[in-house]
């Protein structure tokens, strides 16, 4: 099962079709294909489903992001990584405090 593109010639906008067992597989295959081509699947648009010759075919639109869009995405990725790091450090701090608090508490089964 592969992804095919209608009249794809390295343009900025292309319709792609994929034979798949269901929407999750189709999304995965189309997103992987788009990634290899430097494209992004159009967000917020549901896959269109067709039954063609007894096969499930899903279609989507992909586009080539502009340099501004790429920069915006890269900036958001950096922000998300920083937030994840902060949250991870905060969780470690919370867990450490919980362990200290629990250690101070009398054990319910010991006198």
N, C-alpha and C positions, 0 to 999 in steps of 0.2 A: 504494500500500500504506500503510494507516494503522493506527493503534492504536485499538481500541475498548475501552470499559470497561463492565463489567457493573454496571448500576444505580449509576453514579457520580453522586453528588450532593454533591461536596465533602466526603465522609466521610473517616475516618481510615484505612480499609482498603478496598482495591478489587482485584478481579481484572481483569487486562487481557489482551486477545488481540491478536495481530498476525500478519498474513500477511506472510511473508518467505521469501527464498530459502534461508535457513539460520540457525542459531543466532546467528552473529556479527551479522548484519543485524538479527535480531529483538531482540537485546540492545541494540543501538544505538538502534533505533526506540523500544523501550519506555523505555529510560533517558531519551531526549530528551523523550518525552511526559510522563514522570513529573516531569522537571525543570521543564517548563512549568507543571505543575499543583501544584508545591511538594511533590511526593511523592518517595519513594525506593523503588527496586525492592528487595524483600525479599532480603537478602544470604544467600549460602550455599545458595540453593535453585535447583536446575536448572530451566530452562524446561521446561514440559510441551509435548510435540509431538503434534499431531493432524493427520491427513490428512482434511480436510473438503472434500467435493465436488472432490477432486483438487487441492486447494491445501494448502500447508504452513502450518499455523496454530500459533503458539507462544503459550503462556499463562504469565503470571507474576502474582505478588501484589505490590502496591505499598502503602506506608503513608506516613502523614503524620508526620514526626518531631516529637517533643515539643520544647519550648524547651530542656530539659536536653540532649537529643540534639543539637540544633543547636549549642548552646554547646560541647559536647564535640567535635563535628566541626570547628567553627571553631578550637578550641584545637589540635587535631591538625594542621590545615592550617598554622597559624602555626609549630608545632614543625617540621613537614616543610620549610617554606620556610627556616627558620633553619638546619636541618641541611644543606639543599641549598647554602645560601650558604657555610657553613663548609667543606663538601666542595669547593666550587668554589675557594675561597681556598686550601685545602690542595693541590688539584691544580695550581693556578698556581704555588705554592711548589715542589712536587715537579718540575714541568716546568722551572722556572727553575734548580733545582739540577742537573737532568740536563743542561741545556744548558751550564751552567758546567763540569760534570765532563767532558762530551764535548769541550768546547773545550780542556781541558787535556791530553787524550789525544793521542798522536801519530797522525797520519792513517796508516792502514794502507798506502796506496798512495804515500805521499810519504816521502822519506828525510830 
